[in-house]
């Protein structure tokens, strides 16, 4: 009986820990702009420290949502789709970004995420634009009006 309570306790605790969820493309709605999420190259997700999951159709919606919530401290996960591996969510803070008019995104910011700096730099060479890491992207978004205030 003691083992049964231990196992039940383990599952209860693990069920409460923050975890990302799959995005159901064509079904899930963006938590920021309320559009249906369909693009597997530009979607994003935020998971709060309490385990609440928010899904976004574009990285700029994630940026705006995080800013509206007072910053990223309350989030256990901030994830973005890897442009080169559609549907694969990668950590936003470790990703590299490209803003290029030659690579459209759902909300019109031309913002795409890449797992590594080399991938972002190669796409910049191929398509033009400007590359950023997470911190530089947030600064650019605030200064350029990409993040609404």
FENJOLIN-V392785 format. One record per run of one state. SS is the DSSP state (helix for helix, strand for strand, loop for the rest). FROM is the first residue (numbers start at 1). TO is the last residue. Records with the same first field share a line. If there is no record, write none. Layout:
BEGIN
SS = FROM-TO / FROM-TO
END
This chain:
BEGIN
loop = 1-1 / 17-28 / 30-35 / 37-43 / 49-52 / 57-58 / 69-71 / 82-88 / 95-95 / 100-110 / 115-116 / 128-129 / 145-149
helix = 2-16 / 59-68 / 72-74 / 92-94 / 117-127 / 134-144
strand = 29-29 / 36-36 / 44-48 / 53-56 / 75-81 / 89-91 / 96-99 / 111-114 / 130-133
END
